[in-house]
Amino acid sequence: MSTIASEITTTNVIPATAHRHPVLRATVVYGAAAAVATTAVAAAAHAAGVPFKIDGEMIPLGGFAQLTVLGAVIGGLIAATLNRTTAHARTWFVRIAVLLTAVSCLPSLAWPPDVATKLTLVAAHLVAAAVVVPALARQLRD
């Protein structure tokens, strides 16, 4: 009986790879959370009348989730690479993430014809970064 109890208490609910790869885990968990958050921002804005049209084509709500996950994966790859190659991974990651977030907002400011769409797209970028960047940065050494 005591052997079964000790096995139950020492069994991890989280797979062993998540413990060995905290950046991977953070990328998946917080990338998904950011995807939900950006989609919610877009849905609320669309319900409020923001057209989300670029060149006459509507941006689908699912596109917000897809691109947010893509951004999180890119961030996770950068974070993991920096963690292996530099002594101050957290500092460098935050600097790079801020720069890439700013650069990623430029098309949102340039392409949509209306101000509401521009502001909502930039807000979605900032929401995604606010969720993913701190989560990944916490996993890095500095």
Phi, psi and omega per residue, in radians:
M1 nan -0.745 -3.113
S2 -1.192 -0.514 3.106
T3 -1.154 -0.742 3.118
I4 -1.133 -0.747 3.140
A5 -1.097 -0.714 -3.138
S6 -1.212 -0.598 3.089
E7 -1.168 -0.677 -3.140
I8 -1.169 -0.736 -3.100
T9 -1.289 -0.417 -3.138
T10 -1.682 -0.113 3.124
T11 -1.287 2.271 3.135
N12 -1.479 2.397 3.053
V13 -1.353 -0.605 3.125
I14 -1.527 2.362 3.140
P15 -1.002 2.637 -3.102
A16 -1.029 -0.572 -3.133
T17 -1.127 -0.526 3.120
A18 -1.191 -0.597 3.100
H19 -1.226 -0.611 -3.135
R20 -1.425 -0.354 -3.080
H21 -2.257 1.260 -3.100
P22 -1.124 -0.485 3.103
V23 -1.176 -0.715 3.098
L24 -1.068 -0.829 -3.140
R25 -1.059 -0.814 3.138
A26 -1.099 -0.674 3.126
T27 -1.078 -0.805 -3.113
V28 -1.183 -0.887 -3.051
V29 -1.158 -0.898 -3.067
Y30 -1.382 -0.441 3.010
G31 -1.123 -0.744 3.095
A32 -1.147 -0.735 3.115
A33 -1.099 -0.731 3.118
A34 -1.153 -0.651 3.103
A35 -1.076 -0.745 3.094
V36 -1.118 -0.773 -3.109
A37 -1.120 -0.784 -3.126
T38 -1.201 -0.622 3.082
T39 -1.153 -0.666 3.096
A40 -1.136 -0.729 3.087
V41 -1.052 -0.819 -3.128
A42 -1.123 -0.721 -3.141
A43 -1.136 -0.738 3.120
A44 -1.130 -0.742 3.129
A45 -1.149 -0.718 3.124
H46 -1.108 -0.719 3.105
A47 -1.113 -0.507 3.119
A48 -1.449 -0.055 3.052
G49 1.886 0.109 3.091
V50 -1.241 2.201 -2.990
P51 -1.313 -0.476 -3.107
F52 0.890 0.771 3.118
K53 -1.973 2.291 3.042
I54 -2.203 2.151 -3.082
D55 0.940 0.671 3.103
G56 1.388 -0.059 -3.116
E57 -1.829 2.333 3.110
M58 -1.316 2.364 3.034
I59 -1.370 2.096 -3.128
P60 -1.244 2.556 3.140
L61 -1.045 -0.620 3.111
G62 -1.099 -0.443 3.104
G63 -1.121 -0.546 3.098
F64 -1.118 -0.793 3.133
A65 -1.132 -0.793 -3.105
Q66 -1.071 -0.832 -3.109
L67 -1.237 -0.523 3.067
T68 -1.157 -0.771 3.099
V69 -1.097 -0.729 3.098
L70 -1.041 -0.782 3.102
G71 -1.086 -0.690 3.116
A72 -1.141 -0.708 3.118
V73 -1.125 -0.766 3.092
I74 -1.062 -0.769 3.088
G75 -1.067 -0.719 3.110
G76 -1.112 -0.695 3.101
L77 -1.141 -0.742 3.099
I78 -1.105 -0.785 -3.128
A79 -1.070 -0.813 -3.131
A80 -1.114 -0.700 3.131
T81 -1.138 -0.803 3.130
L82 -1.113 -0.655 -3.131
N83 -1.103 -0.520 3.123
R84 -1.530 -0.391 -2.954
T85 -2.003 -0.188 -3.100
T86 -2.359 2.684 -3.118
A87 -1.335 -0.471 -3.102
H88 -2.039 1.048 -3.023
A89 -1.055 -0.753 -3.089
R90 -1.094 -0.819 -3.137
T91 -1.061 -0.833 3.135
W92 -1.134 -0.688 -3.139
F93 -1.090 -0.809 -3.124
V94 -1.092 -0.750 3.107
R95 -1.049 -0.833 -3.125
I96 -1.141 -0.721 -3.124
A97 -1.125 -0.711 3.103
V98 -1.110 -0.783 3.122
L99 -1.069 -0.841 -3.116
L100 -1.167 -0.585 3.076
T101 -1.120 -0.778 3.114
A102 -1.086 -0.772 3.134
V103 -1.124 -0.668 -3.129
S104 -1.171 -0.353 3.113
C105 -1.407 -0.338 -3.079
L106 -1.026 -0.831 3.091
P107 -1.079 -0.581 3.122
S108 -1.143 -0.504 3.101
L109 -1.475 -0.472 -3.038
A110 -1.561 -0.705 -2.940
W111 -1.495 -0.863 -3.066
P112 -1.137 2.474 -3.114
P113 -1.346 -0.399 -3.066
D114 -1.891 2.624 -3.071
V115 -1.158 -0.661 -3.104
A116 -1.076 -0.750 3.112
T117 -1.153 -0.762 3.117
K118 -0.986 -0.881 -3.089
L119 -1.140 -0.673 3.139
T120 -1.184 -0.716 3.115
L121 -1.122 -0.737 3.090
V122 -1.117 -0.739 3.107
A123 -1.047 -0.700 3.120
A124 -1.105 -0.712 3.089
H125 -1.079 -0.761 -3.109
L126 -1.201 -0.635 3.080
V127 -1.116 -0.807 3.133
A128 -1.048 -0.789 -3.141
A129 -1.145 -0.658 -3.140
A130 -1.142 -0.469 3.113
V131 -1.492 -0.829 -2.966
V132 -1.428 -0.795 -3.008
V133 -1.055 -0.888 3.129
P134 -1.092 -0.633 -3.140
A135 -1.114 -0.762 3.113
L136 -1.234 -0.698 -3.124
A137 -1.063 -0.626 3.115
R138 -1.083 -0.410 -3.097
Q139 -1.506 -0.118 -3.035
L140 -1.761 2.676 3.102
R141 -1.500 2.654 3.098
D142 -2.486 nan nan
